[in-house]
């Protein structure tokens, strides 16, 4: 290329004459700003400059832009190499960042490995329903409170209770914490939301809502079970058997719905509940009540309860309760409350409450109770089960 010619009329302007036409000329600038020399810059290539005057005007514009950037604390636009390095660094950081959906893939695999099937299904379904489409393609650093508001108040989540809404916080918190740890953000937008569960009225204990004892309530429900006739013939026996099994063992009905033939110990007439279907990840073994043996021991494959659905059990139990107790019990009593009937009745019969707690698969943390559990034998627990059954059978 020809040697650059310095303009005699405009300071800082240089050009190279490639031909006789002005369109063949290339204009450059070279100037000093704030005691730093900015070397030759091709104004024709960058800004389509075609004259010395245009080149001079562009120099003024570049200096003004640099001055404004300095006042605003922004990078100096004249430092083009540094700007390119900054942009490259941003691209590298962006490539290393993960969207919320990409973060979830890691946590989802971890939850599937560590949580019970019940808890994992709850987390997975909630994420797919409320988070995946609304926030999933965003980077954690881009999520603001307005996006959380949209999930809380513009989806069906707005009609749920606070404990269920708090799942949003529980699932997003570790994702935002990771982003904070990686330096992508400083504060988590989810932390500004308070789901104060204390505002939710606490349910009174059964003993404070009725004069009936726990045993009397359980016995009335027990006596009503064989009288409960489902309108669907193929479901009648299964509903009765499920209600017997839940009332007599105190097990969570959601876990009973997961039982299959693989859980049945035919020889010893027992049901073995594995960690993957237990809410507290605890394996247990219980004797099959006499009322359920013919039905359960004849199951050869698949689920024990094939014809009925977990979602229908609330209504079924409420009808059973109403038929059993009528106006004697004018307060809410759910299927889950049968666990309270179980532990309270056995405690009233003289069984150690820690032992009954263990029989219900409650997870305990204290070292004292762990040592207590080590002394519990299957025979001891079976005797307690039979003591409860005989009390309900009025023997």
C-alpha positions in Angstrom: 0.0 0.0 0.0 1.2 3.6 -0.7 2.5 5.7 2.0 -0.2 7.6 4.0 -0.4 11.3 3.2 -1.1 13.8 6.0 -3.8 16.3 5.3 -2.6 19.9 5.1 -6.1 21.2 6.0 -7.5 18.9 8.7 -5.6 17.8 11.8 -5.3 14.1 12.4 -6.5 13.1 8.9 -4.5 10.9 6.6 -5.2 9.3 3.2 -3.9 7.0 0.7 -4.5 7.7 -3.0 -5.1 4.5 -4.9 -6.3 6.0 -8.1 -7.4 9.2 -9.8 -11.1 9.0 -8.6 -12.0 10.0 -5.0 -13.8 6.8 -4.4 -10.5 5.0 -4.7 -9.0 7.0 -1.8 -8.9 5.6 1.7 -9.1 7.9 4.7 -7.5 7.3 8.1 -7.3 9.1 11.4 -4.4 9.4 13.8 -4.8 11.6 16.9 -4.1 12.0 20.6 -6.8 12.1 23.2 -6.1 12.5 27.0 -2.4 12.1 26.4 -2.7 8.8 24.6 -2.0 8.3 20.9 -4.6 6.4 18.9 -2.9 5.1 15.8 -4.1 4.8 12.3 -7.8 3.8 11.9 -9.4 3.1 8.6 -12.4 5.5 8.5 -13.4 4.6 4.9 -13.7 0.9 5.8 -15.5 1.5 9.1 -17.7 4.5 8.4 -17.7 4.9 4.5 -15.8 8.2 4.8 -15.0 9.7 1.3 -13.4 13.0 2.0 -10.9 14.8 4.3 -13.8 16.9 5.8 -15.8 13.8 6.6 -12.8 12.3 8.2 -12.2 15.4 10.4 -15.9 15.4 11.5 -15.6 11.7 12.4 -12.6 12.4 14.6 -14.7 14.9 16.6 -17.5 12.4 16.9 -15.2 9.7 18.2 -13.7 12.0 20.8 -17.2 13.1 22.0 -18.2 9.4 22.3 -15.1 8.7 24.3 -15.8 11.7 26.6 -19.4 10.6 27.3 -18.3 7.0 28.0 -15.8 8.4 30.5 -18.5 10.5 32.3 -20.7 7.4 32.5 -18.0 5.1 33.7 -18.2 3.0 30.6 -15.4 1.4 28.6 -13.5 3.8 26.3 -14.8 3.1 22.8 -11.4 4.2 21.3 -9.8 1.2 23.0 -11.0 -1.1 20.3 -8.7 -4.0 21.2 -9.8 -3.9 24.9 -13.4 -3.8 23.8 -12.9 -6.8 21.6 -11.3 -8.6 24.6 -14.2 -7.6 26.8 -16.7 -8.9 24.2 -14.8 -12.1 23.9 -14.7 -12.6 27.6 -18.5 -12.1 27.7 -19.0 -14.7 25.1 -16.9 -17.1 27.0 -18.8 -16.5 30.2 -22.1 -16.8 28.3 -21.1 -20.1 26.9 -20.3 -21.3 30.4 -23.6 -20.2 31.8 -26.6 -22.5 31.9 -30.3 -21.8 31.5 -32.7 -22.8 34.3 -33.7 -25.8 32.3 -30.1 -26.9 31.9 -29.5 -26.4 35.7 -32.7 -28.5 36.3 -31.4 -31.4 34.4 -28.6 -31.8 37.0 -30.9 -31.4 40.0 -33.6 -33.6 38.5 -31.1 -36.5 38.2 -30.0 -35.9 41.8 -33.6 -35.8 43.1 -34.4 -39.0 41.2 -31.5 -40.8 42.9 -31.9 -39.4 46.4 -35.6 -38.7 46.9 -38.5 -41.1 47.3 -40.6 -41.8 44.3 -43.5 -39.7 45.8 -41.3 -36.7 46.4 -39.5 -37.0 43.0 -42.8 -37.1 41.2 -44.1 -34.1 43.1 -41.0 -32.1 42.2 -40.8 -33.2 38.6 -44.5 -32.5 37.9 -44.4 -29.1 39.6 -41.4 -28.1 37.6 -42.9 -29.2 34.3 -46.2 -27.5 35.1 -45.0 -24.1 36.5 -41.3 -23.5 35.8 -40.2 -25.2 32.6 -42.1 -23.1 30.0 -42.3 -19.9 32.1 -38.7 -19.5 33.2 -36.8 -22.5 31.8 -35.1 -20.8 28.8 -33.9 -17.9 30.9 -30.5 -17.6 32.6 -30.8 -17.3 36.4 -29.2 -13.8 36.2 -32.0 -12.6 33.9 -34.8 -13.6 36.2 -36.4 -10.7 38.0 -39.3 -10.5 40.5 -41.7 -9.7 37.7 -41.0 -13.1 36.2 -41.7 -14.8 39.5 -44.9 -12.7 39.9 -46.1 -14.0 36.5 -45.7 -17.6 37.7 -47.4 -16.9 41.0 -50.3 -14.8 39.8 -50.9 -15.6 36.1 -50.8 -19.4 36.2 -53.0 -21.9 38.1 -50.5 -21.7 41.0 -52.4 -18.6 42.2 -55.3 -20.8 43.3 -53.2 -23.2 45.4 -52.2 -23.0 49.1 -49.0 -21.4 50.3 -47.3 -24.7 51.2 -47.7 -25.8 47.6 -46.5 -22.3 46.3 -43.4 -22.7 48.4 -42.3 -25.5 46.1 -41.4 -22.7 43.7 -39.0 -21.4 46.2 -37.7 -24.8 47.1 -36.9 -25.8 43.5 -35.5 -22.5 42.3 -33.4 -21.7 45.3 -30.5 -24.2 44.7 -30.4 -23.1 41.0 -30.0 -19.4 42.0 -27.5 -20.3 44.7 -25.3 -22.0 42.0 -25.5 -18.9 39.8 -24.5 -16.8 42.8 -21.6 -19.1 43.5 -20.4 -18.9 39.9 -20.4 -15.1 40.1 -23.3 -14.7 37.6 -25.5 -12.8 40.1 -25.4 -11.4 43.6 -28.9 -11.8 44.9 -31.6 -14.4 44.4 -35.0 -12.9 43.3 -36.8 -15.8 44.9 -35.7 -14.9 48.4 -37.9 -11.8 48.5 -41.0 -14.0 48.6 -42.3 -15.1 52.0 -44.6 -18.1 52.3 -45.5 -17.7 56.0 -47.0 -21.0 56.8 -47.9 -19.8 60.3 -50.7 -17.9 58.7 -52.3 -21.1 57.8 -54.7 -22.2 60.6 -53.4 -25.2 62.5 -55.7 -28.2 62.6 -56.8 -29.1 66.1 -56.0 -32.5 67.4 -58.8 -35.1 67.2 -59.1 -35.2 71.0 -60.0 -31.5 71.1 -62.7 -31.8 68.5 -64.8 -34.7 69.8 -65.6 -36.7 72.9 -65.1 -39.9 71.0 -61.8 -41.7 71.7 -59.4 -42.5 68.9 -60.3 -46.2 69.4 -64.0 -45.5 69.1 -63.5 -43.6 65.9 -61.2 -46.3 64.4 -63.6 -49.0 65.5 -66.7 -47.3 63.9 -64.7 -46.9 60.6 -63.5 -50.5 60.8 -67.1 -51.8 61.2 -68.3 -49.7 58.3 -65.7 -50.9 55.7 -67.5 -54.1 54.7 -70.7 -52.1 54.2 -69.0 -49.7 51.7 -70.2 -50.7 48.3 -68.7 -48.9 45.3 -71.0 -48.2 42.4 -68.4 -49.9 40.1 -68.4 -53.7 40.6 -64.8 -54.1 39.5 -63.7 -51.6 42.2 -65.7 -52.8 45.2 -63.3 -55.4 46.7 -60.2 -53.2 46.1 -61.7 -50.2 47.9 -62.6 -52.3 50.9 -59.2 -54.0 51.0 -57.4 -50.7 50.7 -59.4 -49.2 53.5 -58.8 -52.2 55.7 -55.1 -52.2 55.0 -54.7 -48.5 55.6 -56.7 -48.4 58.8 -55.1 -51.5 60.3 -51.5 -50.7 59.4 -51.5 -46.9 59.6 -49.5 -46.8 56.3 -49.7 -43.8 54.0 -52.3 -44.6 51.4 -50.1 -43.1 48.6 -47.5 -45.8 49.4 -50.1 -48.6 49.4 -51.2 -47.6 45.9 -47.6 -48.3 44.8 -47.5 -51.8 46.1 -47.0 -54.7 43.6 -46.7 -58.5 43.8 -43.0 -58.0 44.3 -43.8 -56.5 47.7 -45.6 -59.6 48.9 -43.9 -62.2 51.0 -46.3 -65.1 50.3 -44.6 -67.6 52.6 -44.6 -65.4 55.7 -47.8 -63.5 54.8 -46.1 -60.1 55.0 -45.8 -56.9 52.9 -42.3 -55.5 52.4 -42.3 -51.8 51.6 -39.1 -50.7 49.9 -37.3 -47.4 50.1 -38.3 -46.2 46.6 -42.0 -46.0 47.5 -41.6 -44.7 51.1 -42.0 -40.9 51.6 -39.2 -41.1 54.2 -37.0 -43.6 52.2 -37.4 -46.2 55.0 -37.9 -49.9 54.2 -40.3 -51.8 56.4 -42.1 -55.1 56.7 -45.6 -55.5 58.1 -47.9 -58.5 58.7 -50.9 -58.8 56.4 -54.1 -58.5 58.5 -56.5 -61.4 58.3 -59.1 -59.3 56.6 -56.7 -58.8 53.6 -54.9 -62.1 53.3 -57.2 -63.9 50.8 -57.2 -60.9 48.5 -53.5 -60.0 48.7 -52.0 -63.5 48.7 -53.9 -64.2 45.5 -52.2 -61.3 43.6 -49.6 -63.0 41.3 -48.4 -60.0 39.2 -48.6 -56.3 38.8 -50.1 -53.8 41.2 -52.1 -54.9 44.2 -54.7 -52.2 43.6 -55.2 -52.2 39.8 -58.8 -50.9 39.4 -58.9 -47.9 41.7 -57.1 -44.5 41.6 -55.3 -42.6 44.4 -56.9 -39.4 43.4 -60.4 -40.8 44.2 -59.5 -41.9 47.7 -60.3 -38.6 49.5 -63.9 -38.7 48.4 -64.2 -42.4 49.1 -62.9 -42.0 52.6 -65.2 -39.0 53.3 -68.2 -41.1 52.3 -67.0 -43.9 54.5 -66.4 -41.6 57.5 -69.9 -40.0 57.1 -71.5 -43.4 56.9 -69.6 -44.6 60.0 -69.9 -41.6 62.2 -72.8 -39.5 60.9 -73.2 -36.4 63.1 -71.0 -37.8 65.8 -68.0 -36.4 63.9 -68.8 -33.0 62.4 -65.2 -32.0 61.6 -62.8 -32.8 58.9 -61.2 -36.3 59.2 -59.0 -37.4 56.3 -57.5 -40.8 55.3 -54.2 -39.5 56.5 -55.6 -39.0 60.0 -55.9 -42.8 60.4 -52.2 -42.6 61.2 -53.1 -40.5 64.2 -55.8 -43.0 65.2 -53.2 -45.7 65.0 -50.5 -44.1 67.1 -52.9 -42.6 69.7 -54.9 -45.8 70.2 -51.7 -47.9 70.7 -50.3 -45.3 73.0 -53.5 -45.4 75.0 -53.2 -49.2 75.1 -49.8 -48.9 76.7 -47.4 -49.2 73.8 -44.3 -46.9 73.7 -45.1 -44.0 71.4 -41.5 -44.2 70.0 -42.1 -47.7 69.0 -45.4 -46.9 67.3 -43.7 -44.0 65.6 -41.1 -46.4 64.2 -43.9 -48.7 63.0 -45.3 -45.8 61.0 -42.0 -45.2 59.3 -41.5 -41.8 60.8 -38.0 -40.5 60.2 -36.2 -39.6 63.5 -33.0 -37.8 64.0 -32.1 -38.1 67.6 -29.4 -40.6 68.7 -31.5 -41.7 71.6 -34.4 -42.9 69.4 -32.0 -44.5 66.9 -30.6 -46.6 69.8 -34.2 -47.4 70.9 -35.0 -48.6 67.4 -32.1 -51.0 67.4 -33.8 -52.9 70.2 -37.0 -53.3 68.4 -37.7 -56.8 67.0 -40.1 -57.7 64.2 -41.9 -59.9 66.7 -42.4 -56.9 69.1 -43.9 -54.8 66.3 -46.1 -57.6 65.1 -47.5 -58.0 68.6 -48.3 -54.3 68.7 -50.1 -54.6 65.3 -52.2 -57.5 66.5 -53.0 -55.6 69.7 -54.4 -52.8 67.6 -56.3 -55.1 65.4 -57.9 -56.9 68.3 -59.0 -53.6 69.8 -60.7 -52.6 66.6 -62.3 -56.0 66.3 -63.5 -55.5 69.8 -61.8 -58.7 71.0 
